[in-house]
């Protein structure tokens, strides 16, 4: 009816800090600890990087560092 408004909050830190995120999954197990998997695409080439960290309390920052390094260090042909 257009009269009801909802505010949606998201705790996924990657959505506003890591550009071009395709998807990701957080997790925790006693053996793996705090974990994160993320897929990010280069919009100009469509190449993708999949990054995974396990047992990492700073997983969001570490994923960002890994993704930035991957796109900066490699050239796909």
Secondary structure as GFF3:
##gff-version 3
##sequence-region A 1 77
A	DSSP	alpha_helix	14	17	.	.	.	ID=ss1
A	DSSP	beta_strand	21	29	.	.	.	ID=ss2
A	DSSP	beta_strand	33	41	.	.	.	ID=ss3
A	DSSP	beta_strand	48	53	.	.	.	ID=ss4
A	DSSP	alpha_helix	59	73	.	.	.	ID=ss5
###
